[in-house]
Amino acid sequence: MIKLKRDTLNNVASSEVDLPKKKTLDLVPKVLQFGTGNFLKAFVDSFIQIANNENIFGGRIIAIQSTLEGRADAINASDGIFTHIARGMHQGQPKEEIRIVGSIDKALKAHGQWDEVLEAAKDPNIKIVVSNTTEAGIAISPDDRFDDNPPHSFPAKVTRLLYERYKTLGKDKGKLIFIPCELIDRNGDALKECVIKLCHIFDLEKEFIDWVDKECTFCCSLVDRIVTGYPRDEIEELAKRLGYVDNNLVVSELFHLWVIEGPSFVKDIFPLHEAGLNVIFTEDITPYRTRKVRILNGGHTSTVTLAYAAGLNYVKEMVEHPIIGSYLKDLLFEEVVPTVPGNKPEISAFAKEVLERFKNPYIKHSLLDITLNSTSKLAVRIIPSLVDFYSTTGKLPNRLLLSVAGYLRFYKITRTDGKYFYGTRDNGEEYPIRDDKEILEFMKSIWDAPDASFGIRQCRSIVKKALSHPKLGAKDLLKVPEIVDKISLYLHDLLNKGAVETVRSVIYDN
């Protein structure tokens, strides 16, 4: 069976596969990409191929493996060619798109090929820099040195790259647009702040620092696409079906969204939206972030602890469960959507789309994985919706209050071996609770009480202690006795009646 490379593209006979137009494989690089992982392949790289096929962008990518481990060798072995399979629900029916992507010109390693990376950065055709160096990537390091090959942190690499480009191309031809994809709030601002700080630490010229500050553009962006990566459990079947072997094949959901905040000229230089892609250019990313965090992420966080306690394991099971699924739908449309600022029909349509994404038959999204670090997630995704709903309507958002009780019930620590902490589902099955150790120790302390019957008084005491912890961001809730009482009642019911019956009662009470 053939291996997918540039010289074997003509042998791909499957009618299911969308091939790159031949002329797109010879376009000049216009993008530097820090990162060689699956997300960027199924997101940015696929988008650029789609745009190139439509004669819209007209540029390729030089991918940079910024860490010691990565996919540079594998990408180069296939001449930058790989398959992207997007799967999901569309208008209530399963849909699959299979595309061969040829937008990567080559991949370079920062470690071992740093001089080549700097040479690539001096190319005046390069206009855009994208990145996905993980949430921890946009941070400087005490080990950063300007003359290291390469510098240690990602922002230090960017600083050195910009300096070499500035010295070679000058102020006008050297300026760049940065569009980071890291999952942190205002990622562009964070990257710029790190770079400017490093410029001062490295004692670089004031003229250069002013150029970085005023002439280079650091866009904040919001990315949204579930990428499951290389499908090991079905790769043999896919190879037979497609007629070739592709070790770089990547699978994602069908849905995608990229919101880019920046000056209007950014969309002229990088016009992916003209290819029919769900890429939005805006002057303010805040409404889009609020919508995603409260509806998509909030939908997960509000429901997973309840669903997992009830014995469910995956998101699809959760949303299709007759009781839990109904609770989630009502929570989103009755209590969360009203708190999200903006066009209500658009926001409701987004919520409807989220529920459809949760039903994706191709993605097995583990509920237990989503429970990781639930304390910080509750503080960002749930508490603001709860507070806004109560302050604007004067009514109790009972489903959101139940989600707080569900979080507390999930953090009922029944055992610890000194290193790991465990809870127990309604059926008695044990599960690990993963969060900051300080939070876990705190939760253990409030659940370790002499009165183990967990009557309503004991539950109220647990609720008050938990809500007082600063990392939960819920201290204001303590000022409203009826909120404390309701969460306490729900916690008591979860412990004594179980998740399904408690959720059922809340659905019918509303």
N, C-alpha and C positions, 0 to 999 in steps of 0.2 A: 504493500500500500504506500502511496506517495506521501512524503512529508511536505507540509505547507511551507513554501518559500516563494520568493518572487518568480523564480524560473519554473515553478510548477503551477502557477495560477491558471494557465491555459488548460491544465488537465483536470481542473475542478469541474465536474459535470453535473453536480446536483442543481436542479432547478430551484431548490429552496434557498440557495445562497445568493445574496446580493454581492457582486464583485466590485472592487474599486475600479473606477475608470482608469484606463492605462496611463493617460496623461497626468493623473494625479500622483503617480508614483515618482515623477521626475520634477516635481515642484521644489522650489528652494525652501530651506527651513526659515520659518518666521517666529517660531516659538521655542523657548527653552523651558523644559519641564523638569523640575526637581521632584523625582519620584518615579519608580518603575513598577509600582504595584498594581493590583487588580482594579482598584477604584478608578484611578486615572485612565486606565485602558478602556474601561466600560463607560467612562464619562467624557472627559475632555478629548481623548484620542478618537473615540468613536464619533463625537460631535464634529470634529474637524474633518474627518473623512466624509461624513454626510454633506458638510458644507462644500468641500472640495468637489464632490461628485456633482454638485449643483452649480459649479463655477462661481462660488460666492467668496470664499476666503482666499484660496490660492496659495497655501503655504503648508509646510510640514513641520515636524517636531524633532528637536534633539533632546532625547530623554537623558537625565543625569541620575545615576545611582549615587545618592548622597551619603549612604552608609556602607559599611563593609559587606553587609548582606543585601542581596537584591536580585533583580531579574535581568540585568544588563546583558550577561552572556547569553541567556536564553533568547532574549529579544534579538540580539545580533545574529544568532544562529539561524533564525528564520527571516533574516533581512528586514526585521521590523514588522513583518506581516503576521497577523493573528486574527482569530475568529471571535466575534462578540455575539452572544445569543441573549436577546432580551425577551423575557417571558412575563406574562401577567394577564389580568382580566381587562377586556375592552368591551364596553357596552354589555356587560354581563356574560361575555363569552371568553374562554381562554384564547390567548393570542401569542404567537411566537414570531420574532424577527431574527433572522440569521444574516450576519453581515461580516465580510472579510474587510478588516481595517488595514490600510497601508499608509497611515499618516505619519508613522515614526520613520525618520530618515536613518537614525542610528542611535545607539545608547552608549554613553560614556560613563566611566567610573570616576567619581571624585577622588577616590583613593587609588593612585596609580596612574591616572590620566588627567591630573589637575591642569597641567599646561595645555592640554587639548581642550579642556572645558573653558579655560580663559580665552583661547583662540576662537572658539565657537562664539563666545560672548562678545567678541569684537566685531562680529559680522554685522554690518549696518542693516541687513535684511531682517535681523531679529528685532521684533517690536514688543513681544509679549513674554512674560515669565509667569508660569503657573507652578503650583507646588501642592504637595500633600505629604508633609513630613511628620505626620501624626500631631495630635494636640500639643504634645510636649516639644515639638520641633521649633516653634516660634519662641525661642528663649535664648539668651546669651549664656555663655559658659565662662567660668573663671579660667578655663584652659584655652580660651580664644587668643590666638596670636595672628597678627596680620600677615606675616611672612610664611606661616605654615603652609604646607602643600598636602592636603588642603587645610584651611582653617577648621576649627573643631565644630562649631555650631552652624546651623543653617543660616541664621542672620549674618554670621561672620563670613561665610562663603559668599553671600549676596553682597556684602560690603566690599570685599576684595574684587569680585566680579565687576561691580559698578565702577570701582576706581580704575581698573585696567581699561574698561570700555571708555570711560571719560577721558583718560589720557590719550587713547588712540583715536577716538572719533570726535571728541570735542563736545561742546554743550548741546548743540542742536541735533546732531546725528546720533548722539549717544543715549539720549533719554529713553527710558523704558516704562512699560505699563506692567505692574505686578498684580496678579489676580490669585491670591492664595486660596486653597480649598480646605485648609485645616478647619476642624470643627470647634472653633472657639469664637466667642462673640467679637465682632469687629476685628477680624483677623488681619485685614490690611493695615489698620491703624497700629495693631500690635507689632507687625513686622517692621513698619516704618519707624516706630519708636525704638525698637531694638537696633536697627541699622544706624539711626542718628546717634544713639548712645555709643555704639561701637566706633563711629567716626571720631568722637571725642576721646574715647579710650585709646584709640590708635593714633591720636594726635595728627589727624589728617587736615589738609588745608581748609581754611574757612570757605574759600571759593567752591571747593568740591562739596562741602557740607551744604552750602546754600543751594547748589545745583540739585543735590539729592532731595532736599526739602521742597524746592519750588518747581523743578522741572520734571522729576520722575513722579509717576502716578501710582499710588498704592490703593487699589480698590478693595473694599470689603465685599465679601461674597458669601452667599448661602448656597450650599449644595444639598441635594436631596435625591438619592437613588440608593436602593439596597443592592449591593453587589455581593453575591455569594461566592464568586471566584471560580476556581478550577473544579469542574464536576467529576471528582474522582470516582464516584459510585456509578456513573453512567458513561464514562469516557469511551469505553470499548464499543458500546452501542452507538454512540455518536459518531465515532470514526467509521463504522460500517455504513451508517446512514449517509454521512457526508462524502465518504469516499477518500478521505485523507486523514493523516495524523497531524494534530496540532497541539504541541505541548504548552502553548501559550493561550489556549482557548479560555475565555472568561464568560461567566454567566451573570446576568443581573435581572432585576425586575424591569418591566416595560416602562413604568413611570420614570420621569426625570424632571428636575427643576434646577435651574442655575440662575440665581438672582445676583446681579453685579451692580454695586453702587459706585458711581464715579462720574466724571465729566462726560458730556454728550459725545465728545470725539472718540471715546473708547469704543462705542458701538459702531462707529464708522470704520475703525481700524480692525475690529474683531466682530464682524456682523453675522454671528451664528444664528441670530433670530430670523434672518432672512431665508434660512434653509428650512423653516417650519419647526425649528427646535424650540422647546419650552425654556428659552433663555430670555430673561427679563433684565433690561438695563433701567436703572432708577437712580434718582438723586437721594433717596432715603430707603435703606434696607429694613428699617425697624418694623414696619407693618408686616412684612413678609416673614421676618424672624418670629414675631409674636404669634402669627398665625400658625407657623410650623411647630413652634415649641408648645403652644397650648393645645392644639388639636391633634397633630400627629404624635409628638412625643408625650403630650399629656394624656392622649387616649391610651397609649401603652401603660404609662406609669400608674394611671388611676385604676387600671383593671387587672394588671398582671398578678399582683399579690393575691387578690381575691380569686382569680381563675386558678392560680397554682394551688392555693389552699384547697380548692374544690376538686383537685385531681386532674386538671387539664395541663397539657405540656407545651402546646404550640399556639401561636397567635391565631392561625386559621381555626383551630378548635374553639378558641376563646370567642371569636367574633360570630361563629356559627352556633354556639351553644344557645338554647332557647331562653335561658334566664340571664346568663352573663352577657350574651350578645345584645339582648334587649336593654340591659342596664347601660352598656357602653354607648349604644346608639342614643338613648335618652340623655345620658350625661353630656355627650357632645352637643346635641342640638338644643337641649333645654337649658343647660347651665354653662357651657363653655363658649359656644358660638356667640351668645349675647355679650360676652365680655371682650371679644376681639374687635378692635376698632377697624373701620373700613366699610366697604361695600358688602352689605349682609348677604345678598344673593350669591356673590362671588365666594364669600367665606363659607356659606352653607354648601356650595358646590364643591369646595375644597374638602369639607368634612365628609361629604358623600364619597368623594374620590378616595379619601383615606380609608374608609370602611371597605371599599372595593379592593384596595391594595392589601389590606389585612387578610382578605380572603384568597389571595394569590395561591393557587394550587401548586405552583412550582417552588415555593419557598417555605422551608421548614424553619421558622423563626422561633427559637426556644424561649419560653416564658422565663425560665430560670436565668438565662443569659441577660434578659432585660432587667432583672431585679438587681443586677450589679450596681452598687453605690446608689441605692434608692433614696437615701436621705437627701443628698444634694439634688437629685432629680425631683423629688417632691417639692423642695424649696423653690425650684425654678419653674416647674411645669404645672404644679397643682395649686399651691398656696396663693399665687397672684390671681388666678381665676376665681378661687373661692372668696378672697377678700373683695375683688371687684364686683362679683355678683351680689354679695351681701350689702356692700356699701351703696350700690345703685338701685337695688330693688327692695332692700329691707327684709328680704325673705331668706330662709335657710336653704342653701344649695345641698339638699340631702344626699344626693349621689356623690358629690365631691367630699362631703363630710364622711360618707362611708368609705371613700378611697383612703382618707387619712386613717380611719380605723383599720382598714385592710393592711396598710403599711405597718401599723403598730402590731397587729396580730402576726404578720409575717416575721417581725423582729422579736417575737417571743422566743427567747433563747432557752432551749431545754437542755443543752449540753455543750461543753467546751472542753477541748483537750489541752488548752493553754495556747494553742496556735490557731485552731479553726473553731468556728462557732456554728451551731446547728439549731434548726427549728424542726417542727413536726407538722405535716399536713393533716387535714381532717381525717384521712384514712390511716394515720399513724406512721406514714413513711417519713423518714428523716431527710432533711435537705441542708446544704451549706448556705450560710448567710454571709455575703461578701460586701464589705464596706470598710471604711477607716477603722482601725483597731480601737481608736478612742471612742467612736460612736458605738461600736459593738460592746465595749466594756460598760459604757453608760447604759445601754439598753439592758444588758445582763443585770446591772445593779437595780434598775427599776422593776424588773420582772422577778428578781429574787426577793420575795416578800414572805414574811411569816404566815400571812393568810393566803394560802394557795388555792382557795376556792374561787377566787376571781368573781366575787359578787359585784354589784353595781358600784358600791363604795370603793372597792379596791380598783376597779377599772377607772373610776374618775381620778383616783390618785395617780395612776399610771399615765393617763392622758395629760394631766396637769404637769407632771414632771417632764414628760417627753416634749410637750409643746414649748417648754421653757428653754430647751437646748438651742443655742444660737444658730447652729448649722441647719436647723429646720426652718428658720425664718418665719416662725409662727407665733411669736410672743404676743402679737396683737390679738390673736384669737382668744387668748386667756382673758381679755377684757370683756368678752361677750359670753356670759354664763350659759346662755341657751346653746351656743356652739359647743362648749365643753360638755354640756349635758348630752347633746345628741351624739357626739363622737363616742362618749363613754357608753351610752346605750348600745350603739352599733358594735363597739368592741366587746361588750358583754354578750351580745347575741352571737357574734362570730365565734366566741369561745364556747358557747353553750349550745347553739343551734347548728353551727357550721356555716360555711360560706354560701352555699346555694340557697338555703332557707332564709338566711339574712338578706341576701340580695333580692330574693323573691318578695319578701315583705316590703322592702324599700320601693320596689317597682310598683307594687299595688297600692302603697300608701300615697304615692304621688299621683 
